[in-house]
C-alpha cells in the first residue's frame, strides 16, 4: 500500500485514476490545480506524486520545481499530452523522475508507479517507531528484534500509524487506508484489528493510543507500562 497524490485538472481522468489506484489497495489524494497540489503535498507525506504538466494556477513544471526547492524527495511521475523531446527534457530537468504521455494504458501507469515505489524502498530505511520496525517491501514487522506475525489488515493499519507516528488518525482515515473504497467493514473493525495488533506487539502495543472521540495515534514518547 502506498499513499499517492494525483494532481490533474481533468476531473474525469483524475476520478478514474483514483478509483483504479484505490482498487489496487493504495490511498489516494487528489488536487485539481497546481496551487492545491502544492498544499496537498505539504499536508501529508506521499510515496508517489502523479503530476499533470498543464495545470491552472501553477503549472506542473512550476510545482515540481517548488517541491524540489523544498528538498522533497518524493518520486514524481509527470503526465502530459506534450511529447516532444524538448517537453520531456523540460519535465525531467524540473525534477520529475519519470514521464508518461497521454493517452496511456492504466496498466502502464501502474507499472511506472511500482517502479518508483521499488526505488523508494531500496533507497530508504525500514520505517520504525521505538522498538517497532515495519518493512513494506517484505511485509515484515519486527518488535525488539523479534518477528511479529500480522494479518494483511493489521499490517496496513500498523504501517500507517508507524509511518505517521505522532499524528492522530480518525477511524475513517484508517478504514480508507486498509480497506478498498467500496468495502463496508463492520463499525468496530478498526478497534478489533488494533486490539489484536496491540496484543501481538506485547508491551510495545501500549505505544498505540486511543484518542477518545477522535481516533488513534502511535506515540513513541508515551509508552505505558
Backbone torsions as a table, in degrees:
resi	resn	phi	psi	omega
1	UNK	NA	135.7	177.1
2	UNK	-131.0	158.2	172.7
3	UNK	-101.5	121.6	-173.1
4	UNK	-121.0	134.9	175.0
5	UNK	-105.3	123.9	174.2
6	UNK	-104.0	125.0	175.2
7	UNK	-116.7	101.6	-171.7
8	UNK	-151.3	125.4	-176.9
9	UNK	-86.0	-13.9	173.8
10	UNK	-79.8	101.3	-170.4
11	UNK	-63.2	-35.9	179.1
12	UNK	-64.2	-42.9	178.6
13	UNK	-67.1	-43.6	179.3
14	UNK	-59.5	-42.1	179.6
15	UNK	-64.8	-42.3	179.7
16	UNK	-64.7	-41.5	178.9
17	UNK	-65.4	-40.7	-180.0
18	UNK	-61.9	-47.7	180.0
19	UNK	-59.8	-45.8	-178.1
20	UNK	-63.1	-42.8	-179.4
21	UNK	-70.4	-37.5	177.0
22	UNK	-66.4	-35.0	175.7
23	UNK	-63.3	-25.3	177.4
24	UNK	-84.5	-0.4	176.7
25	UNK	97.1	7.6	-178.6
26	UNK	-89.8	157.4	171.3
27	UNK	-95.3	128.5	-171.4
28	UNK	-125.0	129.6	169.7
29	UNK	-108.7	148.2	-177.3
30	UNK	-130.8	136.3	171.1
31	UNK	-128.8	147.1	-173.3
32	UNK	-108.1	-0.2	172.1
33	UNK	-149.2	169.1	-173.5
34	UNK	-64.1	-40.8	-178.8
35	UNK	-63.8	-44.5	177.6
36	UNK	-65.6	-34.5	177.6
37	UNK	-63.7	-40.0	178.5
38	UNK	-65.4	-40.3	177.7
39	UNK	-65.0	-44.7	-179.1
40	UNK	-62.1	-37.5	179.5
41	UNK	-64.9	-27.9	179.5
42	UNK	-86.4	-16.3	-177.3
43	UNK	-81.3	-37.6	-176.6
44	UNK	-134.2	145.3	172.4
45	UNK	-73.2	129.5	-179.7
46	UNK	-114.6	151.6	179.1
47	UNK	-87.6	-29.3	177.3
48	UNK	-150.2	143.8	171.5
49	UNK	-116.3	125.2	174.7
50	UNK	-99.9	114.3	-164.9
51	UNK	-125.8	120.5	173.9
52	UNK	-75.9	148.9	-179.5
53	UNK	-80.3	-46.7	-175.5
54	UNK	-89.0	98.2	-176.9
55	UNK	-128.8	149.0	172.6
56	UNK	-73.8	156.2	174.8
57	UNK	72.7	-40.4	179.6
58	UNK	-156.1	121.1	-176.0
59	UNK	-69.1	162.1	177.7
60	UNK	-60.4	-37.3	177.8
61	UNK	-64.3	-43.9	178.8
62	UNK	-64.1	-41.3	179.1
63	UNK	-63.6	-43.4	179.6
64	UNK	-61.1	-45.3	179.6
65	UNK	-62.8	-40.7	-179.7
66	UNK	-62.1	-42.4	179.3
67	UNK	-64.0	-42.1	-179.6
68	UNK	-70.4	-32.6	175.1
69	UNK	-63.7	-32.5	177.5
70	UNK	-82.6	9.5	178.4
71	UNK	66.8	22.3	175.6
72	UNK	-68.1	131.1	-179.0
73	UNK	-106.1	5.0	-178.8
74	UNK	-58.6	136.0	175.8
75	UNK	-62.2	136.3	-179.6
76	UNK	-121.0	122.7	176.8
77	UNK	-108.5	117.0	-177.3
78	UNK	-91.7	138.4	174.9
79	UNK	-113.9	135.4	179.0
80	UNK	-164.3	155.2	173.0
81	UNK	-86.8	-8.1	179.8
82	UNK	-85.5	116.2	-171.3
83	UNK	-125.8	18.5	176.3
84	UNK	-75.0	162.2	178.7
85	UNK	-58.1	-39.9	-178.9
86	UNK	-64.1	-39.7	179.8
87	UNK	-64.8	-44.0	-179.6
88	UNK	-64.7	-43.6	178.5
89	UNK	-61.8	-40.6	179.7
90	UNK	-61.9	-41.7	179.5
91	UNK	-65.2	-44.6	180.0
92	UNK	-67.8	-38.5	178.6
93	UNK	-67.4	-26.3	178.1
94	UNK	-73.6	-14.6	177.7
95	UNK	121.6	3.3	178.8
96	UNK	-69.1	149.2	178.8
97	UNK	-94.5	-22.7	-179.5
98	UNK	-155.3	166.2	-171.6
99	UNK	-143.9	126.0	-179.2
100	UNK	-129.6	124.3	-177.2
101	UNK	-91.7	145.2	176.8
102	UNK	-85.0	148.1	-7.8
103	UNK	-75.4	158.1	-179.0
104	UNK	-141.7	157.2	175.8
105	UNK	-82.6	138.2	-179.2
106	UNK	-58.8	-34.5	179.9
107	UNK	-63.0	-33.8	177.8
108	UNK	-68.7	-41.5	176.7
109	UNK	-59.7	-44.8	178.7
110	UNK	-58.8	-43.1	-179.7
111	UNK	-64.0	-40.3	178.9
112	UNK	-65.5	-40.5	178.6
113	UNK	-65.0	-44.0	178.0
114	UNK	-59.1	-39.0	178.8
115	UNK	-61.8	-44.2	179.3
116	UNK	-67.3	-37.7	178.6
117	UNK	-65.2	-39.1	178.1
118	UNK	-63.4	-40.5	178.4
119	UNK	-64.2	-40.3	-179.5
120	UNK	-64.7	-42.5	179.4
121	UNK	-66.3	-40.8	-178.4
122	UNK	-65.4	-30.5	-175.7
123	UNK	-97.0	2.7	-176.1
124	UNK	-126.9	151.9	179.4
125	UNK	-74.5	167.9	174.3
126	UNK	-60.8	138.1	177.9
127	UNK	-71.2	134.6	-177.5
128	UNK	-140.9	158.0	174.7
129	UNK	-149.0	109.1	-175.7
130	UNK	59.2	-129.1	-178.5
131	UNK	-82.5	-1.9	-175.0
132	UNK	-94.8	129.5	176.5
133	UNK	-122.6	131.3	-179.7
134	UNK	-121.8	122.8	178.3
135	UNK	-109.9	104.7	-177.2
136	UNK	-67.0	-30.8	-177.0
137	UNK	-67.4	-43.3	-177.8
138	UNK	-99.3	-0.1	-177.3
139	UNK	55.6	45.8	-174.8
140	UNK	-118.6	137.7	176.3
141	UNK	-122.5	132.8	175.7
142	UNK	-126.8	143.4	178.8
143	UNK	-132.9	119.6	-175.0
144	UNK	54.5	36.2	176.6
145	UNK	81.8	2.6	-178.1
146	UNK	-112.0	134.5	178.8
147	UNK	-63.6	140.2	177.7
148	UNK	-121.1	123.5	-179.5
149	UNK	-85.8	116.7	178.4
150	UNK	-120.7	153.5	171.8
151	UNK	-73.6	169.9	-179.2
152	UNK	-59.5	-45.1	-179.8
153	UNK	-65.4	-42.8	178.7
154	UNK	-61.0	-42.2	179.5
155	UNK	-61.8	-45.6	-178.2
156	UNK	-62.6	-42.3	179.2
157	UNK	-64.8	-45.7	-179.3
158	UNK	-65.3	-39.6	-179.7
159	UNK	-59.4	-43.4	178.7
160	UNK	-60.9	-46.0	-177.6
161	UNK	-67.0	-37.7	-179.9
162	UNK	-71.9	-45.4	-178.2
163	UNK	-63.2	-31.5	-179.0
164	UNK	-119.7	47.6	-179.9
165	UNK	-58.0	141.9	-178.0
166	UNK	88.9	-9.7	179.6
167	UNK	-103.0	129.6	178.4
168	UNK	-79.3	129.6	179.4
169	UNK	-113.7	130.1	176.4
170	UNK	-73.1	164.4	176.2
171	UNK	-60.1	-38.1	179.8
172	UNK	-61.4	-44.6	179.4
173	UNK	-62.9	-39.0	-179.8
174	UNK	-71.1	-36.7	175.0
175	UNK	-62.8	-43.4	179.4
176	UNK	-62.4	-32.0	-178.4
177	UNK	-76.6	-31.6	-170.5
178	UNK	-112.3	-11.5	-179.2
179	UNK	-123.3	147.3	175.1
180	UNK	-58.0	156.2	-173.7
181	UNK	-60.1	-35.8	-176.0
182	UNK	-91.3	7.4	179.8
183	UNK	-80.0	154.5	177.8
184	UNK	-129.0	77.4	-178.4
185	UNK	-67.2	158.8	176.0
186	UNK	-58.7	151.0	-174.4
187	UNK	-60.5	-25.8	-178.5
188	UNK	-104.4	16.0	-175.1
189	UNK	-61.5	-42.6	-179.5
190	UNK	-62.1	-46.1	179.6
191	UNK	-59.1	-44.5	-177.8
192	UNK	-63.4	-46.7	-178.2
193	UNK	-67.5	-40.3	179.9
194	UNK	-70.5	-31.8	175.0
195	UNK	-62.1	-39.8	178.3
196	UNK	-67.4	-40.9	178.3
197	UNK	-60.4	-47.4	180.0
198	UNK	-56.9	-44.8	-178.5
199	UNK	-62.6	-43.6	-177.4
200	UNK	-69.8	-27.8	179.2
201	UNK	-80.0	-10.1	-179.1
202	UNK	67.5	-134.6	-178.0
203	UNK	-60.1	-32.2	-179.6
204	UNK	-68.6	-15.9	177.8
205	UNK	-61.3	-21.9	179.4
206	UNK	-70.6	-10.1	175.3
207	UNK	-69.7	-21.9	179.2
208	UNK	-87.8	113.1	-176.2
209	UNK	-104.5	142.5	171.0
210	UNK	-92.6	123.8	175.2
211	UNK	-99.9	103.3	-170.9
212	UNK	-54.2	128.4	178.7
213	UNK	77.9	-1.0	-177.9
214	UNK	-122.5	-59.7	-178.0
215	UNK	165.5	-135.5	-174.7
216	UNK	-135.7	150.9	178.8
217	UNK	-148.3	146.3	174.0
218	UNK	-105.7	118.5	-178.5
219	UNK	-119.4	124.4	-178.3
220	UNK	-85.7	-10.3	-176.6
221	UNK	-102.5	5.0	-178.3
222	UNK	-130.2	43.3	-177.1
223	UNK	-67.4	122.9	-179.3
224	UNK	-83.4	162.0	177.2
225	UNK	-120.2	NA	NA
